[in-house]
């Protein structure tokens, strides 16, 4: 089933608010949660809004790789 | 049939075609490379000067960061929906509403700068504020460029500037892709500056 753009938009807003709520409570696993939430949000943005889910594989891999690189730096440094 | 009438229904292309112009994608990838260096430097500085960063993050207003994230995501949605609908009217409407969200983002961002500068913080205060002002202003400049690109494509589309549906789609996809890149960078920047202590 192909989910609508509106579904992803609302999910992106919900994940953003979830990240903010978690940051207010500051659990030990906040970093992992924030990185995973950002990875998921970025993945949806790349695939659905940018349209790279149906675009060339090399471009999708490059942009997704960029996101992974930046978030890895955030998590590991 | 006039050229304008021929543009109302755009072809639905689900192939592995590039969404937009190759030159625009080269530009986007170059921008992403620059932002990657900046974000990695920011992540390094955050670990190196953790006390300064913790104190700095506490001085930012989380509501401003959240509002800006929601506005940019909404702008991206409106732009993507305008492109997905495939009609000239939907594209112009989607881009115009996306521009309004972009304007809201800029107003909040510059309001935030005014408050912080009024409180005595600036680029030279410490490492956190250097990175905060530099990266967010650099990002805001890109958001402004994205808004100019969206505006130009929307105005040209409305005026029937593009000779055929394929060129209109190419221009719309290129503008949309640039805007989504601005949003993607913010998604990575937002937790670094607002969420993580």
Interface residues (C-beta under 8 A of the other chain):
Chain A: X5 X6 X8 X9 X12 X13 X16 X17 X19 X20 X22 X23 X26 X30 X31 X34 X35 X38 X41 X42 X45 X46 X48 X49 X50 X51 X52 X54 X55 X56 X57 X59 X62 X63 X66 X67 X69 X70 X71 X73 X74 X77
Chain B: X14 X15 X16 X17 X18 X19 X25 X29 X32 X35 X36 X39 X40 X43 X44 X46 X47 X62 X66 X69 X70 X73 X74 X76 X77 X79 X80 X81 X83 X84 X173 X176 X177 X180 X181 X183 X184 X187 X188 X190 X191 X192 X194 X195 X196 X197
